[in-house]
């Protein structure tokens, strides 16, 4: 059995879950862990009872000395992604990067081209695209069961964590945009967003030169797709009413992905209108709870990364190019936010 030697870069709130999954993977040997905080390294060594042969270091440079290293999983702040990923690819390592790939489309483009030139896998951890409910939802939407598609909506709210490097748009929107793109099989051609800043009026997204400082705590996003289908997204990280809900409405029903549901995360709400003279009468109404496969989405991400390396085939679902598309959309949304909600056309998604 082929054994992939892997280093995990960053073991904070999300990186620790990448570490957990790769430690459990039968075709992976975690040989190094990097984190700027020595206390964090000591904690994960104890938590996972790491072997003495696993290199624990605060410096990325130290990893370069590890013999026969195959791949790296990067879960560091987005502002550090470009330099780390570029260095890793140039050294011949396959890369799995936490979302977003970088904060700039041009950097994403460069990294994707570099990965192709080096014949390496560059994959982005868009975990929701591997969620069994999202995978089943794509099948439902593409099958035409909803009839003519009318519009989409999503709400993603909670009380923290409040980021200091990016705003609520960059922190949260990428999940729902990725799901809408996946379900529709299209990319938006026009975007618009408005927002409000309350907590960090004097901060700006790191690595940018925005003239409007302040990290938005609340944003309202509108995505317009080629056939004029529109999706509306509400995002806020200072709302204690925690919601994780996304839906697509069609002429024959609605598909709801609700992570907070105690019954099932995926529900198909059947219902349509029968016109009787000037009246529209609801008919065929029923609720169908859809069964989904079991499994941790992040485990599927890690499995996909390993298979991609072994087969030397980029992930169709979440390649670097998919990451670039999402960063392009987020960049256009940022422009709209900075310009007070102006509609922005995306010419090269």
C-alpha positions as CSV (number, residue, x, y, z in Angstrom):
1,X,0.0,0.0,0.0
2,X,1.4,3.4,-1.0
3,X,2.2,5.6,1.9
4,X,1.9,9.4,1.5
5,X,4.2,11.4,3.8
6,X,2.3,14.5,4.8
7,X,2.9,17.7,6.9
8,X,0.1,19.7,8.5
9,X,0.7,23.4,8.5
10,X,-1.4,25.1,11.1
11,X,-3.3,23.2,13.8
12,X,-5.7,25.8,15.1
13,X,-9.5,25.6,15.1
14,X,-9.7,23.9,11.7
15,X,-6.3,22.5,11.2
16,X,-6.6,20.2,14.2
17,X,-9.5,18.4,12.4
18,X,-7.3,17.9,9.3
19,X,-4.6,16.5,11.5
20,X,-7.1,14.1,13.1
21,X,-8.4,12.8,9.8
22,X,-4.9,12.4,8.2
23,X,-3.6,10.6,11.3
24,X,-6.5,8.1,10.9
25,X,-6.0,7.6,7.1
26,X,-4.5,4.2,6.3
27,X,-2.5,5.6,3.3
28,X,-1.0,8.6,5.0
29,X,1.8,9.1,7.5
30,X,1.8,12.4,9.2
31,X,5.5,13.2,9.5
32,X,5.5,16.9,10.6
33,X,3.2,19.5,12.2
34,X,3.9,23.2,12.0
35,X,2.4,25.9,14.2
36,X,3.7,29.2,15.4
37,X,2.5,28.5,18.9
38,X,4.7,26.0,20.9
39,X,1.9,25.5,23.4
40,X,-0.4,24.4,20.6
41,X,2.2,21.9,19.4
42,X,2.6,20.5,22.9
43,X,-1.2,20.2,23.3
44,X,-1.7,18.3,20.0
45,X,1.3,16.0,20.8
46,X,-0.5,15.0,24.0
47,X,-4.0,14.9,22.5
48,X,-3.1,12.6,19.6
49,X,-0.2,10.8,21.4
50,X,2.0,11.6,18.5
51,X,5.0,9.4,17.8
52,X,8.4,10.8,18.7
53,X,9.4,10.7,15.1
54,X,6.8,13.3,14.1
55,X,8.6,16.6,13.7
56,X,6.9,19.4,15.7
57,X,8.1,22.8,14.7
58,X,7.2,26.5,14.7
59,X,9.0,27.1,11.4
60,X,7.8,26.1,8.0
61,X,11.5,26.1,6.8
62,X,12.2,23.1,9.1
63,X,9.7,20.9,7.1
64,X,11.8,21.2,4.0
65,X,14.4,19.0,5.7
66,X,11.9,16.1,6.0
67,X,13.0,13.3,3.7
68,X,10.6,12.1,1.0
69,X,7.8,14.5,2.0
70,X,4.9,14.0,-0.4
71,X,2.2,16.5,0.5
72,X,1.2,19.3,2.8
73,X,-2.2,20.4,4.3
74,X,-2.3,24.1,4.9
75,X,-4.7,25.6,7.5
76,X,-3.2,29.0,8.2
77,X,-4.6,32.5,7.8
78,X,-5.7,33.3,4.3
79,X,-3.1,36.0,4.0
80,X,-0.3,33.5,4.3
81,X,-1.6,31.0,1.7
82,X,0.0,32.4,-1.4
83,X,3.6,32.3,-0.2
84,X,3.2,28.9,1.5
85,X,1.4,27.2,-1.4
86,X,3.8,28.6,-4.0
87,X,6.8,27.4,-1.9
88,X,5.3,24.0,-1.4
89,X,4.5,23.5,-5.1
90,X,8.0,24.6,-6.1
91,X,9.5,22.1,-3.7
92,X,7.4,19.4,-5.4
93,X,4.7,18.9,-2.7
94,X,1.0,18.2,-3.4
95,X,-1.1,20.8,-1.6
96,X,-4.5,20.8,0.2
97,X,-5.3,24.3,1.3
98,X,-8.0,25.6,3.6
99,X,-10.4,28.0,1.9
100,X,-10.1,30.5,0.4
101,X,-7.2,29.5,-1.8
102,X,-5.8,33.1,-1.6
103,X,-7.3,36.6,-1.3
104,X,-6.5,37.5,-5.0
105,X,-7.7,35.9,-8.2
106,X,-4.3,36.6,-9.9
107,X,-2.5,34.7,-7.2
108,X,-4.9,31.8,-7.5
109,X,-4.4,31.7,-11.3
110,X,-0.6,31.6,-10.8
111,X,-0.8,28.8,-8.3
112,X,-3.1,26.7,-10.4
113,X,-0.8,27.1,-13.4
114,X,2.2,26.3,-11.3
115,X,0.6,23.1,-10.0
116,X,-0.2,22.0,-13.5
117,X,3.4,22.8,-14.7
118,X,4.8,20.8,-11.7
119,X,2.2,18.0,-12.3
120,X,1.1,18.3,-8.7
121,X,-2.3,18.2,-7.1
122,X,-3.6,21.6,-5.8
123,X,-6.9,21.1,-4.0
124,X,-9.0,23.5,-1.8
125,X,-10.8,22.3,1.3
126,X,-14.3,23.4,0.3
127,X,-15.8,21.0,2.8
128,X,-19.5,21.6,2.1
129,X,-19.0,20.3,-1.5
130,X,-18.3,16.9,0.1
131,X,-21.3,17.0,2.5
132,X,-23.6,14.1,1.7
133,X,-26.6,16.5,1.8
134,X,-25.0,18.8,-0.7
135,X,-24.1,15.9,-2.9
136,X,-27.7,14.5,-2.8
137,X,-29.0,18.0,-3.3
138,X,-27.1,18.5,-6.5
139,X,-28.7,15.3,-7.9
140,X,-32.2,16.6,-6.9
141,X,-31.8,20.0,-8.5
142,X,-30.2,18.6,-11.7
143,X,-32.9,16.0,-12.1
144,X,-35.6,18.7,-12.6
145,X,-37.7,17.7,-9.7
146,X,-38.1,21.3,-8.6
147,X,-39.5,22.4,-12.0
148,X,-38.5,25.7,-13.3
149,X,-36.1,27.3,-10.9
150,X,-37.3,30.6,-9.4
151,X,-34.7,31.8,-6.8
152,X,-32.4,30.7,-4.0
153,X,-31.8,31.9,-0.5
154,X,-29.4,31.2,2.4
155,X,-28.8,32.4,6.0
156,X,-25.6,31.8,7.9
157,X,-25.5,33.5,11.3
158,X,-24.0,32.9,14.7
159,X,-22.3,34.7,17.6
160,X,-18.6,34.5,16.6
161,X,-16.0,33.7,16.0
162,X,-15.1,37.2,14.9
163,X,-12.2,37.2,12.5
164,X,-9.6,40.0,12.5
165,X,-8.0,39.2,9.1
166,X,-11.2,39.1,6.9
167,X,-14.8,40.3,7.1
168,X,-18.0,38.2,7.4
169,X,-18.2,38.2,3.6
170,X,-14.9,36.4,3.1
171,X,-15.3,34.2,6.2
172,X,-18.8,32.9,5.5
173,X,-20.1,33.6,2.0
174,X,-17.8,31.1,0.3
175,X,-19.7,28.2,1.7
176,X,-23.1,29.1,0.3
177,X,-21.7,30.4,-3.0
178,X,-20.0,27.1,-3.5
179,X,-23.2,25.2,-2.8
180,X,-25.3,27.3,-5.2
181,X,-22.7,27.0,-7.9
182,X,-22.6,23.3,-7.4
183,X,-26.3,22.7,-7.4
184,X,-27.0,25.0,-10.4
185,X,-23.9,23.8,-12.3
186,X,-23.2,27.5,-13.2
187,X,-21.3,30.5,-12.0
188,X,-22.8,33.9,-11.3
189,X,-22.3,36.6,-13.9
190,X,-23.3,39.5,-11.7
191,X,-23.1,40.2,-8.0
192,X,-24.1,42.8,-5.5
193,X,-23.7,43.2,-1.7
194,X,-24.3,45.7,1.1
195,X,-23.0,45.5,4.6
196,X,-22.7,47.0,8.0
197,X,-19.7,47.4,10.4
198,X,-20.1,47.6,14.1
199,X,-17.2,45.8,15.9
200,X,-14.0,46.7,14.0
201,X,-14.4,50.0,12.2
202,X,-10.7,50.7,12.0
203,X,-9.7,47.4,10.6
204,X,-9.5,46.2,7.0
205,X,-8.9,42.9,5.2
206,X,-5.2,42.1,5.5
207,X,-3.3,42.3,2.3
208,X,-5.7,44.8,0.7
209,X,-5.6,48.6,0.1
210,X,-9.3,49.2,0.5
211,X,-10.3,52.9,0.9
212,X,-13.2,51.9,3.2
213,X,-11.7,50.4,6.4
214,X,-13.8,48.3,8.7
215,X,-14.6,44.6,8.6
216,X,-18.2,44.1,7.8
217,X,-20.1,42.1,10.5
218,X,-23.3,41.8,8.4
219,X,-23.7,41.4,4.7
220,X,-26.5,40.9,2.3
221,X,-25.4,39.2,-1.0
222,X,-27.2,38.9,-4.3
223,X,-25.9,36.5,-7.0
224,X,-27.3,36.6,-10.5
225,X,-26.7,33.6,-12.7
226,X,-26.8,33.4,-16.6
227,X,-30.5,32.5,-16.8
228,X,-31.3,35.4,-14.4
229,X,-31.8,33.0,-11.5
230,X,-30.9,35.0,-8.3
231,X,-29.7,33.8,-5.0
232,X,-29.9,35.9,-1.8
233,X,-27.5,35.3,1.1
234,X,-27.7,36.8,4.6
235,X,-24.4,36.5,6.6
236,X,-23.7,37.8,10.2
237,X,-21.3,36.7,12.9
238,X,-22.8,38.7,15.8
239,X,-26.3,37.2,15.7
240,X,-26.9,34.6,18.5
241,X,-29.7,33.1,16.4
242,X,-27.5,30.4,14.8
243,X,-28.7,29.4,11.4
244,X,-27.2,27.3,8.6
245,X,-30.0,27.2,6.0
246,X,-30.0,27.2,2.2
247,X,-32.8,26.6,-0.2
248,X,-33.7,26.6,-3.9
249,X,-37.3,27.4,-4.9
250,X,-38.8,26.0,-8.1
251,X,-42.2,25.9,-9.7
252,X,-42.9,22.5,-8.3
253,X,-41.3,22.7,-4.9
254,X,-38.3,23.7,-2.7
255,X,-35.2,22.0,-1.7
256,X,-34.0,22.9,1.8
257,X,-30.5,22.2,3.3
258,X,-30.8,22.9,7.0
259,X,-27.8,21.9,9.1
260,X,-29.6,22.8,12.3
261,X,-32.6,20.5,11.7
262,X,-33.1,17.8,14.3
263,X,-34.9,15.6,11.7
264,X,-32.8,15.7,8.6
265,X,-30.5,18.2,6.9
266,X,-32.1,17.8,3.5
267,X,-35.9,18.2,2.8
268,X,-37.8,18.4,-0.4
269,X,-41.0,20.5,0.0
270,X,-43.4,19.6,-2.8
271,X,-46.0,22.1,-3.8
272,X,-47.2,24.1,-6.8
273,X,-50.2,26.2,-8.0
274,X,-53.2,25.3,-9.9
275,X,-54.8,28.3,-11.6
276,X,-58.6,28.5,-11.5
277,X,-59.7,31.6,-13.3
278,X,-58.0,34.4,-11.4
279,X,-57.1,32.3,-8.4
280,X,-53.9,30.4,-7.6
281,X,-54.7,27.3,-5.5
282,X,-51.8,25.4,-3.8
283,X,-51.8,21.7,-4.7
284,X,-49.6,18.6,-4.4
285,X,-48.2,19.8,-1.1
286,X,-46.2,17.3,0.9
287,X,-42.9,17.2,2.8
288,X,-40.3,14.6,1.9
289,X,-37.3,14.0,4.2
290,X,-34.4,12.8,2.0
291,X,-32.1,10.1,3.1
292,X,-28.4,10.9,2.8
293,X,-25.3,8.8,3.2
294,X,-23.4,8.9,6.5
295,X,-19.9,10.2,6.8
296,X,-17.8,13.2,7.9
297,X,-17.4,15.7,5.0
298,X,-13.9,16.5,6.0
299,X,-12.9,12.8,6.0
300,X,-14.2,12.7,2.4
301,X,-12.1,15.8,1.6
302,X,-9.0,14.1,2.9
303,X,-9.8,10.8,1.0
304,X,-10.3,12.8,-2.2
305,X,-6.9,14.5,-1.8
306,X,-5.2,11.1,-1.2
307,X,-6.9,9.5,-4.2
308,X,-6.1,12.5,-6.4
309,X,-2.4,12.2,-5.5
310,X,-2.3,8.4,-6.1
311,X,-4.2,8.7,-9.4
312,X,-2.5,12.0,-10.4
313,X,-5.9,13.4,-11.2
314,X,-7.2,16.7,-9.9
315,X,-10.4,16.8,-8.0
316,X,-13.3,17.8,-10.3
317,X,-15.3,19.0,-7.2
318,X,-12.7,21.2,-5.4
319,X,-9.6,21.7,-7.5
320,X,-7.5,24.8,-7.3
321,X,-9.4,26.1,-10.3
322,X,-12.7,25.8,-8.4
323,X,-11.0,27.8,-5.6
324,X,-10.0,30.5,-8.1
325,X,-13.6,30.8,-9.4
326,X,-14.8,31.4,-5.8
327,X,-12.1,33.9,-5.1
328,X,-13.0,35.8,-8.3
329,X,-16.6,36.0,-7.1
330,X,-15.6,37.1,-3.6
331,X,-13.4,39.8,-5.1
332,X,-16.2,41.1,-7.2
333,X,-18.4,41.2,-4.1
334,X,-15.8,43.1,-2.2
335,X,-15.7,45.7,-5.0
336,X,-19.5,46.0,-4.7
337,X,-19.3,46.4,-0.9
338,X,-16.7,49.1,-1.2
339,X,-18.8,50.9,-3.8
340,X,-21.9,51.0,-1.6
341,X,-23.7,48.1,-3.2
342,X,-23.0,48.7,-6.8
343,X,-23.8,45.8,-9.1
344,X,-20.6,44.2,-10.5
345,X,-20.4,42.1,-13.6
346,X,-18.1,39.2,-13.6
347,X,-16.6,38.8,-17.0
348,X,-14.1,36.0,-16.3
349,X,-15.4,33.7,-13.5
